Amino acid sequence: MPKCGGVKLEEASIDQIQTYLKQGRLTSRQIVQCYLARIKQINPHIRAVIETNPDVLQIADDLDCERKEKGPRGPLHGIPIIVKDNIATDDKMSTGAGSLSLVGSKVPRDAHVVMLLRKAGAIILGKANMSEFADMRASSYSEGWSGRGGQCRSPYNLTQNAGGSSSGSGAAVGANLVTVALGTDTDGSVTSPGNRNMLAGIRPTRGLTSRNGVIPLSSSLDTVGVLAKSVKDAAYVLNVISGVDKRDPVTTNQRKEDYTKYLTKNALQGVRIGIPHKILWQAETTVPMMPTFKKTIGVLRSLGATIVNNTNLPKIDELATTYWSWMPNEFLVSKIDFKEDLNKYLSELVESPVRSLQDIIDYNEAHKDTEMQFFGQDILIESQQTNGKNKAYYKALATNQRNSRQLGIDFALKKWKLDALLLPGDQASAASQPHSVAGYPAITTPVGLDSNGVPYGIMFVGTAWTEAKLMGYAYALESALRIRQTPRFYEIDRTNDTYPIPI
């Protein structure tokens, strides 16, 4: 990445950027211009960004003037942020969850998290590509594909996807197209792209961040999270977007934290970390990474943590086999929630070419050349065929929560006197389901690259409202490993030969 205003913007942290802004070495306008130039150069290869904000330079100018006259509002003043395409922005950009059916719709207001970002002085640079409707499109599907954005690809290996439905958010930050990004997580959709793009990916406790103004998958499972190149950058963003929102009742039980206060290099001293080897560390996808995982465990011990191996999570061990199948009830809940929640969201739009899930299904049928050239829509149809929240729904929801909480994560934490669990970051290992269904927090930390050159990492997982502690653990490990690498934009074939892409 060429120097921006005489300084290196690539891999720059929020603190570094604020220092450049304070010293007058950069302006927010220059930062935005440099990111827009990089998006123009790189985005055609990775398709991480769906669109950029046409008013972004004027917004940057206004924030530069404010900085001169009054000083910065806080750490995010003048910092460009990209948000996932299912997070509403009341501006000239569309909000469509990746679907062409929603292009031209007008939202009633900014999503609550976007409103808070703007209030903090952040610049909404653009919309990130994503798995269309957050993977609720079809059972046979390519992660990170959408009708609006095409196939999002990993900046570390252009033959691979970027992970999770928040793939564009992860790839954009990983490729240094933006400073930080927002994603949404229902079941691994923030932690997976964090894992696959060498990022800190934070899925907070459900209810810490408002979902108001977010195109939903499931109100029982969804949360808004952060993807950043460092835990500290993620903490700055989570400080801003967390908080009570009267339009999202699940946010009322939280307490406000300054997450940066927990970020110390000695945060792991005296901490007990449990490793549930029986299932979640023996999946086919995690076995090749075991040598690196073992080295990482050694680093955790050197930082003062006590490691408890073979931690027992009875219901999770019993049910975990493959992705989406360890808790069959999860999919039932998701389908019923999706129809009800999506129809409510669509009904509240100021303008929209579609007003219901059935309208979207009909749109796709009428536009097969763009929306169905690669994939069908069987999950959309299955969701449409549901008939609301019945006894089976509430039984499934209660069973999910009991198995993942009282008989899963909380059971293990209490029995073994643990502060957190350590799990592989790979979504395909089934490691994401327990905390996702429970609504509990998780944070990814990169630890290495696989044979295809794609990053992988680990997750710290805890009980509800413990994200501050988890971020401290991740920060301590991140500080010790210092492993993040800038992507090289290679295609890597099956024999592991690399071919640089001319960008």
N, C-alpha and C positions, 0 to 999 in steps of 0.2 A: 504494500500500500504506500503510494507516494506520500511524502510529508505534507501535512495540512497546516498552512500558515507557518511553516518552518519547524513544526513539531510532529512527532510520530503519534498519530491518533490510533493506529492499529494496536489492539490489546490494552489501550489506555483505560484506567479505572475511573470511576466517578470522581474520586479524590484528585487524581491527576488532572482530569479535565477541568475541575473547579480551580485548581491551582493555575492552569494556563489561562483560564478566564479572568481570574483575579489579577494576574500579572499583566494582562492585556496582550498576551501572546496569541490568543485566539478570541474570536467572538462566536456566539452561538450561530450566527449566520454562516460563518466559515465552516463550523463543524457540520452543519446541515448540508452545505454545498459539497463537502468532502464525502459525506455518507451517500448523498444522492449520486455523486459520480461513481462511487464504488458499487452501488446498487445497479447502475446502468451497465457497468463493466462485468459484474459477476452474476447478478441475478438471472440472466438468461440461461446460465449453466446449472443453477441449483433451484430456481423457482421458489425461493423462500418468501418473497414479498409479492403480494397480489397487486397492490397499488400504493402510491405515495400521496400524501396530503398536498393538494395544489396550493394551499395557503401557508405552507410550512415556512417559507422564507419570511413572509410578513410577520408570522408569529415569532420567529427567531429575532427579527428586528425589534419588535415590541419588547421582548424580554431583555435584549441587549440595552435598550434605552432605560428600561426600569432598573437594570443592574447599575447603570451609571448614576441614576438619580437617587435611588433608595437602597441599593445594595441587593444581594440575592435573597430570595425567600427562604432558601434552604439548600440542602445538598443536591436536589433534583432541578434547581433553577437552570434552565437552558440546556438540559440534558435530553437528547432525542430518545424516544421510546417507540417501539412498534408493538401493536396489540393484535392478538389473534382475530381473525375475521368474524368470529362470533361475538365479539365484544363491541357494543354499540358506541358509535361516535356521531354526535349530532353536528355534522359538518358536511363537506362536499363528497366525502367518501361513502361507499356503500358498506353495509353490514350484511353479510349473506351466508355465513357458515360455509363458505366455499361454493355455494350453489348459485348457478346462473338464474334460478327462478326468483331470487330475491334482489337481483340487480335493479336499482331504481327505487327500492323501498326507502321510506323516510321514517326514522325512529323518533319517538316523542321527546327524547332527551339523551344526553350522554349516559352510558352505564355509570353506576355509582363510582366504580374504581377509576374510570376515566375522568370523571368530575374531580375526584381527589387528586389525580395526577396533574391535571391542568391547574388546580388551585395551588399545588406545590411548585408550579413553574416549569413542569416537564413539557416537552414538545412532542406531540403525537405525530410521529414521522410518517406512519403508514400502517397498512394492514398486512398481517402475516398469512401465508397460505396454511392450509390445514387439511386433515382428512375430512371430506365433506360430511357435514352434520355430525362431526366428531365420532366417526366410525359407525354411525347408525344407518348407513346407506345400504350395504349389502354384506352377505356372509363371505363371499369371494371378492376380495378387495385388495388394493394396494395402499399400504399405509402412506399417508401424506399426499394422496391424489385428490384433486377437486376439479369440478367443471370450470370454475373461475380461474384457478391457478395452475392447473396441470399437475405434473408429478414433481413434488419437492424431493430433492436429492441431497445426500450427505456431502458437505464440503470436504470431508476427509476421504471419501471414496464415492465418486460420482455414479458408481453402479449400485449404490445402496440407498435405502430411504433414511430419513433423518430421525425416525422414531416417533411413536405416539401421534395422537391427532394434533398436538401443538407442534408439529414438525417444522413448520415455517418459522415459528418463534425461535425454536432451538437453532435451526440452521442459520437464521439471520444473525443471531448473536455470535454463534460459533464462527461464522465467516467474517465477523467484524463489519457487517452491514449496518449495525446499530449498536448502541451502548448496552441496553438491556431490553427485555421484552416481557409482555404478559402472555400467559397461556391459561388454559383451563384444564382441569384434571377430573375425570370421572373414574378412571381406572388405569393409571400409569401414563396419562397423556401430558404431564409435565415432567415427571421423573424419567420417563423413557427418553424424550429428546434431550434432557439434561445429561443423561447417561451417554447418549450417542454423539454428543457434540462437545464433550469435555467442559461441561458447565456445572454450576451449582443450580440445581432445579429444586425449587421449594414448593411442595404441595402442603398448604397449611390445613389446620383443623377445619372441617366443614363448619362454617359460621364465623370464621375470622375475617373473611373478605366477602363482601356482598356479591350476590349473583344477579342483582337487579340490572336489567339492560343487557344481559348475556343470553344469547340464543341457547336454550337449554338442551341437555340430553336427559338428565334426571335430577329433579329437585331433591331426591333422597341421597344423591351421591356427589353432585357437582361442587367444585370449589375453584376459585381463581387463584393462580399461583404465579411464580416469578422464575425467569430464566436469566442468568447472569454469568459473567466470566469469573466472578468471585463471590464468596459468601457475603462479604461486606457490601458489595454492590446490591446483591439481592436483599440484604437487610435494610438498606436505605429505601428501596422500593416498597418492601413489606411494611415498613414504618408508616408509609403514606397511605397505602391502599387498604390497610386493616381498619376496622372500626364499625360501630353500630350504624345500621341503615334501617329506617322504619319500613322501607319497602321490601326488606328481606328479614322476616322475623327470626330466622335462625342466628342472626348476628347479635342478638341481645344478650347472650350469655358470656360474652368475652370480657377480657380486661385489656386495656391498652398497654403496650410495652414499647420500650426503645430497644430494639433487637441488637443494635450495635454494642450495647453495654455488655452483652454476653460473649462477645468475640474476643477471647483471650487465648494465647498460645498454651496456657496451662489448663484449659477447660476440661481436659480428659483425666486429670489427676484425681485418683480415688473413685473414678466412675466404673460401674459394672456393666459390661456390654455382653449381651447374649447372642449366640450364633445358632440358629435352628438348622443344623446340618441335615437332619433326617430327610427332608423333602426339598426345601427351598435352595439348598446349596448343592444338591445332587442332580439338578436338572441337566439335561443334555447340553443346554446352552451355556451352563456355567462351568462344566467340568474343564474345558480347555483353559479357562482363566484361573484355575485353582492355584497354580504356583504364584501368580501375582497377588491373589487374595491372601495367601498365606504370608507373603512378605508384608502386605498391608496390615495384617493382624499383628505381626511383629512390631511394626511401627506404632500401632495403637498401644501395645504393651510398653514400649519405650517412652511413650508420652504419659504413662501413669495409669492406663486403664487395666482393669481386670477382665479377662476374657473367660466367659462361661460357655463351653462348647456343648453341642447336642441338646440345646434347650428344647424342652418339650412344649409344643403347641398342639394339643390333642386333636381338636376339630380341624385345624388347618392341615396337620399331617395326614389325617384320615381322608380329607377331601381333595387335597392338592394333587393334581396329575398334570393337566395341561392348561394353557391359557383359556380363560372363560369357562372352564368346566369344573374347577374345584368347588365352586358354589353355584350350582345350576340355577338357584333362585335369583341370582343377581340379574340375569338376563330377563327373567320374567318381570321383575321390578322395573328395569330400565325401559322395556318396551311400553309398559303401561304409563310410566311417568312421561316418556318422550311424547307420546301422542297428546296427553293432557297439557303438559307444560308448553310444548311447542304451539299448540292451538291458542293458548292464552297469550303467549308472546306475540303471535301473528295478529291476533285480534286487536292488540293495543297499538299497532303501527299506525302512524299518521297517514301514510300512503304505502301501498304494497300491491304488486301484481298477483300475489297469492295470499290467501287468508286462512288456510288450513293445511294440514298434512295431506289430505286428499288432493287439494289443489297442486301441491308440489309433485305428488305422484303423477297426476294428469299432465303437468308441465313436462316432466321427464319423458313420458310416453310421446308427447307431441314434439319433443326436441331430442330424439334419440341420437342424432348425428353429433351432438355436443355433450349431452349429459349421460348417454348410455352407450357410447362407442366402445367402451372397455368393460364396464361393469353393470350389473343389473341393480335392482332396488328391492330385493326380497325382504330385507329387514324393515324398510319403510312400509311395505305392504303388511307384514306381520304386525307392526305397531298399529297401523290403521285398523286392523281387524280386532284389536283389543276393545273391551267394553267397560273400561273404567276400573276403579279400585274396589275389588271385591274381597271376599274372605281369603282367597288364595294369595292375593297380593299382600295383604297385611300379615298373613302367616309367613310368607316368604321373606318379607322385610324384617320381621321379628327374628326369624331363624338366622338370617344373615348377620344381624347385629349381635345376637347372642353368641354365635359361633366365632365371629371375628373379634369380639370384645371380651366378654366374660370367660369364654372357653378358648380364647385365642391369645391375643396380644396381652390383655390385662392379666390373664391367668399366668402367662410366662413371666411377666414383669414382677408379679407378686410372689410367685413360688420361688423364683431364683433371686429375688431381691435385686432386680435389674433396673438400671436407669434408661436403657434403650436396647433395641434389637439391631443387629447388623445383618442386612440382607443384600443379595446381588441386585444391582441396579437394572438389570435387563428385564423388560416387561414380559418377554416370552418365557421367562423362568417361572411365571406364576407368582413372583414375589410381590407384585403390586396389589394383588387382590385383597389380602387381609386388612391392610390399613385403609385401602380405598373404601371397602364395604363398611368398615368401622367408622369412617369419617375422621381418621386420625392423621397426624402430620408425618411427613417424610421429607428428607433432603438427600440429594445425590451428591457424591464427591467423586471426581475422576481418579482412576488408579492406573490405567494403562491403555494400550491399543491392541486389538485382536489381529489375527493373521491377515485380515482384509484391510487393515489400517484404520478400522473404525474404533473410536474410543469406547471404553466401558468403565463402570465404576461400581461403587457400593452405595447403599442407602442406610442412613440412620433413621429408625422408626421408633416412635414413642406413643404414649397414650394421649388423650385429648389435651390441648392447650400447652404442649411441651415443646413447641417449635423453637422457643428461645434457647432452651438447653441443647436441642439437637443442632441448631445453627452454631452454637459454641463448639460442640464436638467436631462438626464438619470444618469449622474454621481452623481448629488446632491441627487436624489431619492435613488440610489443604496447605497450611503454613509449613508443615514438616515435609510434605511430598513435593510441593511446587512443580507439579507435573504437567500443567496445561501447556499444550503445543498449538501453535497457529496452524490451521489446515493448509495443505499444499495443493488441494484440488486435483487429485490424481484419479484416474481410472485404474482399478486394480483387478486383474483377471484371476481366474481360479488357480493359476500357478504362482500367484503372488508377484508376477512381474508388474512394474509400474510404468505408466505412460503419462507424463505431465500434460495437462491441458493448457493450451496457449491463451491464458487470460491475464 
